[in-house]
Each structure stands twice: as C-alpha cells, then as structure tokens.
C-alpha cells in the first residue's frame, strides 16, 4: 500500500515541529512552546488529518514527543 504524499508531508512536518518543541523545552522558552503546539494543532485542523491516518508512517514518535512537551508545559504552568 502506497502512502499518500499528504501523509508523508505531515510526517515530515511533525518531525521538524517535535525537534523545535524539544529545543523550546530545553531553553525554557514557554511562549515559543505554546506557539509550536498551537501551530501543530492548527495544521491538523487545516489539513483535516487525524492521528489515526498517520499510523502508516512513523508519525507517532514526533506526536509522542509533542505530547510530552505539552505535558511539561502544563506542569510548568
């Protein structure tokens, strides 16, 4: 089964955003982390992608990192 280009683009996007979220977390730049999380959420809404569609790729890894970073943000707040 061939993976759609849209899913591959979203997987690459999530990889970049997860690295940015880890950087923001390590530098304790909380406002930047909030912006990253909102940007990822808006991209899911705009692209009408749900996380279950991305199970064909390795997108669960960056999604887990983003979820962990958002939990650290909630802990900080």
Secondary structure, 3 states (H helix, E strand, C coil): CCCCHHHHHHHHHHHHHHHHHHHHHHCCCHHHHHHHHHHHHHHHHHHCCCHHHHHHCCHHHHHHHHHHHHHHHHHHC
